[in-house]
Amino acid sequence: MRPIILILLCLFVPFPCLAENYLLNGGQKSKILYTMTHEVQPSPNTKKLILNYVVPKSFDSCTYKQIIEQFDLDFSPPPDDRSQFIDPRGNEVIEVIWESPQTLVSTKINLIALNSVILKPIETSAPFPTSGIPDTLEDYLKSTPQVDFTHPNIQKKALELTASAKTQFDAVQRILTWVVDHMNFVVNPDQYDAVYSYETGRGNCQNYSHLSAALMRAAGIPVRIVNGITLKQPYDIQTGDTILTMKTAQSRHSWIEVYFPDLSWIPFDPQCSELFVSNRFIRVEVGVDNRETEHDGLMRWTHLQGTDDHPSLLERIDSDFQVDQVKIDAVKTAYGPRKLLLCPQVEASFSRIETKLPPPAPKKIKQKELQTLTYSEPFLFGNLDFPENIDFLNVREPAVESPDGVMTARKNFLAETAEYVTTKGQQYAQTFILKQPVRLEKIGLVLHKFSDEGQIWIELYQDKNGMPDQLIATSDFISPDQIRNASGYQWVDFSFPGKKIPLSPGRYWAALGFTGSPIINWFYTCGKPIGPQDGTRYKTIFDRTWSRSLSFEFNYRVVGLSAAYR
């Protein structure tokens, strides 16, 4: 007998549009040619170089399926020793050693990933507290230094969130909803553990995974950490009359898998997805936390006594989607988090989570009155947090020396999240919301140039119904050769000299304009740390409106002078 979908309405939701919870239907199917290349330049004093790799395995769940074919690992020059072992979590690890390497060491992983996602209603009747957990999974219920659920704050929050839950899905979605709204993504946090994540509300993919795992394990739900790769190929979700474009960095990533007694292991990306990950994910390694899932990409070495130089490692990921079929529709719900959460429909008993009211919109001021105000206080606002001038291909965790003199450098999850924004036929815009009157002086974007051709500028638009509308002003034009050459990303300011532009409190849009053939990347932050969910948009030459939104938020800053106003 088909179970009935039972919705327990625990709180009244007065404004359904405030939630950003979407139920998905459809799927993805792709054939991906994947390559990861490592180039290690030993130092003159390197005595031994040791590299570890994990062989990705096929994986099957009720939503996400990965089939790995034609895995191949090449080395140049050939290693002096090679061994293979299975670690306690079932990861197949290859370890290779070079004795006193003198030249560049190159390794290359090639494989074919047949990845698919099926998004259809999921039936689960697993009760809460969770029961029927096999003894073999007891390690995924334990506390670790990175997933420390013995901390009083973690214990208290887990109990608070799941106190009235009757099903495991209800407990899981309550926890995940809280994590999505509590956390703000930062590219390079100070720590990665669950307690730091809880206390600061800041972190990258490791923080989201560790905090989610800690809260779920505290509630008796088995969770394991997954390390793998995300690919930058975007995909669209049809949401009524608009399109939501999802895109991630092409980089290393951490997510989780949650065990349901009646469904087995199911993947989650705690930053934005529940009960699935997209087929842009390549699953590689699992463990109790990210410290344990360290084998893939691990680099160790020894060097001459009294020296402190170390090898350099460049990591490059390439993917070719030979087949890519995507058809996903979404329906926005009247419950769930304020930030984006994607999930297939679930047939189970669960509670609707209240979406809290946002602060009231700032009061508009008429243009005539704006002109009479005194603008004297320096004003700076925007999505300001990004890793400036970082070479993302060469980033590793700081090397650590063991008592036996072996140096260890672990992989890093610092991702180059950037969009190529001067592609022909598309224009990109970022919203910002002012809560006080401001006389605009300049708008800064976080950019990296790849060519000096053409010109770029900023177009400032008024907002109408959450989209750019009437043009207010245009900045001075900048030639890309005016942008400093740097290894990473930097602020590029666009000035409005000689133009007194008083802006009322309210919502505005900064769109990047260009002419010629410049090649420019604009850095972005995963999620929406500052603005609303619909605050990053783009349009093509075929679009009459800016009806296409992006799942991330560009880094920007608004600079000027503010005025006191009541």
C-alpha angles and dihedrals in degrees: 000000000000111000120241120244103242117194115193105203102209098167135025114247108206098185113036093186091067093074120084097199114130129192111213133209128183131038154237133246124184144165108211129190103207130192131177117188127194123192114189120189107199118215117241089254098051109126099177133011120199123187127184129202133180120219109232112234133208114263134190130195134155091269111019126045128182125187116186119204136175097011110187132174118196129188134196116220098021113252122252091230137016130186137171133207143163114239124216091270094054096257113147106226126195116199122193130185135199119194114219095339113204102179138048112295114215126190127180131191116200125182145144117238118198099196127179138172125199115196110190133126112303120212118209130162098174107144127224127262083052117243137177095052113160116241089237089071097054093108089063089061095054130102119243132181090263094039099040108168092163089079108110094233093053091046092049095047093047091052092046093051098045102032096113099028115127099181132046092238089055091053093046096048092047090054094044093047090054093047093050092053097037098051129072118196118242121176099223114023123184093240138012104207127113097247093053089047092051095047098044103028087220134112152099129262092296091056093049090049096046095046093047091047093048094052093045095046089048086058092050097258117135114237130174128193119239125203121195146116133291120208124219097228104124125221134194131234116200109225105180109287094350136067125228112203115207119203136163134186120270094245148093115306141185126216138150142248120212123205119228115184091223098038104031118214118355125181124238130182099209091203093069117334136076126199093357146045123209122259088252085083121095108200113215117153139012135198146138092279141348093272089061095044091064104115100091109082094002113155123195132172145165125220140190114291113264095026126103105187118119141197120268121228128202116194122196128180123199130180135182118195102209090173123023120169116173129171116157128158124190136201118200114228131215092236140049137066128339089236126065118289123168122198140156116245112279125207102210142097111278143146127250110239116225117244108219120229115258120233114278117275115264115262115258118237122210117248093242092055092046090060092058097054123103112239108200112130119090109246128203124167138156149079093313106162115099137124104263120215094354119156099220095194093063103041120124135160112269111278117256124203120219123212090261091058098255114142117216128197116183128204119272130224094209101133132198100231104183140134127220097235104177096064113137116264098018135089127191130210135186124202127221129187122215120205095188138031112281134185102217119227104164145344120220128205128191104239145165121200126213098178139024098221124119131358136279134202144163125256114202115210137185117236126246121178092339097310137092111272129159119025111241103178145338124227127227114283119255126203111218089234086070089064113092115247108245138160093240140010129315142175115274113190124209112203131208098205119185091010117109102206111180110188124201119222106278144082125314140170132227111202124187114233126191144174131197119016110310117158108214133164120204115206119231140188121233110250125359110295095165114014141040124289093255093047100107116063143164138187136200129219087263095056122094092192138027091258095143116088131188128223094230138059124240118230110250142149133210115209129189144090125301130211130218110247138166 
